[in-house]
Amino acid sequence: MSAPLDTAYSVSTDSNELVESAKLLATQLALPFTPLNPDQAQLVITTQHLEIRAPDLGNPIFIDFVEGKNAHRRQFGGGRGQPLAKAIGLKKGATPTIIDATAGFARDAFVLANLGCPITLIERNPLIATLIKDALTRAQDDDDISEVIKRMTLINDDAVNYLSNLQEQQRPEVIYMDPMYPSREKSALVKKDMRLLHQLAGPDTDSEQLLTTARKTALKRVVVKRPKSAPFVGDQKPATSIESKNTRYDIYLN
């Protein structure tokens, strides 16, 4: 089951030609269709993409795998030498199958798919999953990354539920998780996209259960992304960790 949607949201569009598409999406998400309203949180269909607009966000938020930060990281992120790739176990002759159990805005998943890994993205919030789906659909037509996108499969479901119901032949070699971590900063200082993620995903109350389930499911390892100073999830000590400037990857070997 996916997470229930925040009913404060509605679906809208800034194009008269897209009204019917917006109404259909609203029906699919069980949300109201309303006219554009800058004082309301809305999922908006534009002629370019789907985006979330909310009064406290400033500029709209959308996901783009073709340009912007994702494209920059794909080109200059360090390849298989970057800490994320090392933590996952990427090396010559090893390109593991992965489940990203907490997809979020799919940035890390896109990096891993770009490095050759088949990856299943699990995102339980329907609004975030809808943004990912839109980004994947748009990127399919880009010659530079269409093959990367083919390696990415999106599932809108609760990760514990999804992992618990996998068949033996569906078990991945690696499960990656980046659980929500309460920010110690004032909300105004936190990047707007992360504020939105916190707002939509809600408090992370099941990361310990998710780690326990993931460790039973992954064939080779579970990798948990944490802020460098954060405690281990559920006090479960990893076999080893890989650190970067602000981040730590805790590795649990099976």
C-alpha positions in Angstrom: 0.0 0.0 0.0 1.2 3.5 -0.8 1.0 6.2 1.8 -2.2 8.3 2.0 -2.0 11.6 0.2 -2.0 14.9 1.9 -5.6 16.1 1.1 -4.4 19.7 1.4 -3.1 19.3 -2.2 -5.1 19.6 -5.4 -4.3 19.1 -9.0 -4.3 22.0 -11.5 -2.8 23.2 -14.8 -1.6 26.5 -16.3 -2.7 25.4 -19.8 -6.3 25.3 -21.1 -5.2 22.5 -23.4 -4.3 20.3 -20.4 -7.4 20.7 -18.3 -8.7 17.2 -19.2 -5.3 15.6 -18.5 -5.2 17.4 -15.1 -8.7 16.2 -14.2 -7.8 12.7 -15.1 -4.7 12.8 -13.0 -6.7 14.3 -10.1 -9.1 11.3 -10.4 -6.2 8.8 -10.4 -4.7 10.4 -7.3 -8.1 10.9 -5.6 -7.5 14.6 -5.2 -9.7 17.5 -6.2 -9.1 19.5 -9.5 -9.0 23.2 -8.8 -8.0 26.4 -10.7 -4.5 27.7 -10.2 -4.1 29.3 -6.7 -0.8 30.7 -5.5 -2.0 30.4 -1.9 -2.6 26.6 -2.2 -0.4 23.6 -2.4 -0.9 22.1 -5.9 0.4 19.5 -8.3 0.5 21.4 -11.6 0.6 20.1 -15.1 2.5 22.5 -17.4 3.4 22.0 -21.0 7.0 21.1 -19.9 6.5 18.9 -16.9 4.6 18.1 -13.7 5.6 20.3 -10.8 4.6 21.0 -7.2 3.8 24.6 -6.2 3.3 25.6 -2.6 3.2 29.0 -0.9 6.3 28.4 1.2 8.4 26.8 -1.5 9.3 29.8 -3.7 10.0 28.3 -7.1 8.1 25.2 -8.2 9.7 21.8 -7.6 10.0 19.2 -10.3 12.4 16.3 -11.3 14.6 16.5 -14.3 17.0 13.7 -15.3 18.1 15.4 -18.6 19.3 18.8 -17.3 20.2 20.5 -14.1 21.8 18.9 -11.0 21.1 15.3 -12.1 22.9 15.9 -15.4 25.8 17.6 -13.8 26.2 14.8 -11.3 26.0 12.2 -14.1 28.8 13.9 -15.9 31.1 15.0 -13.0 30.0 12.9 -10.0 33.1 10.7 -10.0 31.9 7.5 -11.7 32.5 4.2 -9.9 35.1 5.9 -7.7 32.5 8.0 -5.8 31.6 6.9 -2.2 28.1 5.8 -3.1 29.3 3.5 -5.9 32.0 2.0 -3.6 29.4 1.4 -0.8 27.0 -0.3 -3.2 29.9 -2.7 -4.3 30.4 -1.5 -7.8 33.7 -2.7 -9.2 35.1 -4.2 -12.3 32.9 -7.2 -13.3 30.3 -6.3 -10.6 27.2 -4.3 -11.5 24.6 -5.5 -8.9 20.8 -5.4 -9.1 19.5 -2.8 -6.6 16.3 -1.9 -4.9 16.2 1.8 -3.7 13.8 1.4 -0.8 13.4 5.2 -0.2 13.5 6.8 -3.7 12.7 10.4 -2.7 13.6 12.5 -5.7 15.5 9.6 -7.2 18.9 11.4 -7.4 21.0 8.5 -6.0 19.0 6.0 -8.0 19.7 7.9 -11.2 23.4 7.9 -10.4 23.4 4.1 -9.9 21.4 3.5 -13.1 23.9 5.7 -15.0 26.7 3.5 -13.6 25.0 0.4 -15.2 22.9 -1.0 -12.3 19.3 -2.2 -12.9 17.4 -0.5 -10.1 13.9 -0.6 -8.7 12.8 2.6 -7.1 10.3 2.3 -4.2 8.5 5.5 -3.3 5.4 5.3 -1.0 4.2 8.9 -1.4 2.0 9.1 -4.5 2.8 12.7 -5.2 6.5 12.1 -5.2 6.1 8.9 -7.2 4.1 10.9 -9.8 6.9 13.4 -10.1 9.4 10.6 -10.7 7.2 8.9 -13.2 6.8 12.2 -15.2 10.6 12.7 -15.1 11.2 9.1 -16.3 8.7 9.5 -19.1 10.2 12.7 -20.4 13.8 11.3 -20.2 12.9 8.3 -22.3 13.2 10.4 -25.4 16.6 11.8 -24.7 19.3 10.0 -26.7 22.0 10.6 -24.1 20.2 8.9 -21.2 17.4 6.7 -22.7 19.4 3.6 -22.0 19.9 4.7 -18.4 16.2 5.3 -17.9 15.5 1.8 -19.1 17.4 0.5 -16.1 15.0 2.3 -13.7 11.7 0.8 -12.6 9.3 2.8 -10.4 7.0 1.2 -7.8 4.6 3.3 -5.7 4.3 1.2 -2.5 5.4 1.0 1.1 8.9 -0.5 1.0 8.5 -2.9 4.0 5.3 -4.2 2.4 7.0 -4.5 -1.0 10.1 -6.3 0.3 8.1 -8.6 2.5 6.2 -9.9 -0.6 9.1 -10.4 -3.0 9.5 -13.8 -4.6 12.8 -15.6 -4.2 13.8 -14.9 -7.8 13.0 -11.2 -7.3 15.4 -10.6 -4.4 18.1 -8.0 -5.3 21.8 -8.2 -4.6 21.7 -4.8 -2.9 19.1 -2.8 -1.0 19.8 0.9 -0.6 18.0 3.1 1.8 18.2 6.8 2.7 15.8 7.2 5.6 14.5 10.7 6.5 16.6 12.2 9.2 15.2 15.0 11.4 17.0 18.2 10.5 18.5 20.1 13.4 18.5 23.3 11.3 15.7 25.8 11.3 13.3 24.9 8.5 14.1 28.2 6.6 17.7 27.0 6.2 16.9 23.6 4.8 16.8 23.4 1.0 13.2 23.8 -0.2 13.1 20.5 -2.0 14.1 18.7 1.2 11.5 20.6 3.1 8.9 19.4 0.6 10.2 15.8 1.0 9.8 16.1 4.8 6.4 17.6 4.4 5.1 14.9 2.0 6.8 11.9 3.5 6.0 12.8 7.1 8.0 11.6 10.1 10.2 8.5 9.5 8.9 6.1 12.1 9.8 2.7 10.4 13.4 3.0 9.3 14.4 0.3 11.9 11.8 -2.0 10.6 12.8 -1.3 7.0 16.4 -2.1 7.8 15.5 -5.3 9.5 13.4 -6.4 6.5 16.0 -5.3 4.0 18.7 -7.3 5.7 16.5 -10.4 5.4 15.8 -9.7 1.7 19.1 -8.5 0.1 21.3 -11.3 -1.3 24.6 -9.5 -0.7 24.3 -6.2 1.2 22.2 -3.4 2.6 23.6 0.2 2.3 22.1 2.9 4.6 22.9 6.6 3.8 23.2 8.7 6.9 24.4 12.2 7.9 28.0 11.7 9.1 27.2 12.3 12.8 23.9 10.3 12.9 23.5 7.2 15.0 23.2 3.8 13.3 19.6 3.0 12.4 18.0 1.1 15.2 21.4 0.7 16.9 22.2 -2.0 14.3 26.0 -1.8 13.9 27.1 -2.2 10.3 30.0 -4.4 9.1 31.8 -1.3 7.8 31.1 2.3 6.7 32.3 4.6 3.9 32.4 8.3 4.6 32.4 11.4 2.4 32.4 15.0 3.5 29.0 15.2 5.1 27.7 11.6 4.6 28.2 8.1 5.9 27.2 4.9 4.1 26.7 2.1 6.6 27.1 -1.3 5.0 25.5 -4.5 6.3 26.8 -7.6 4.6 24.8 -10.8 4.1 
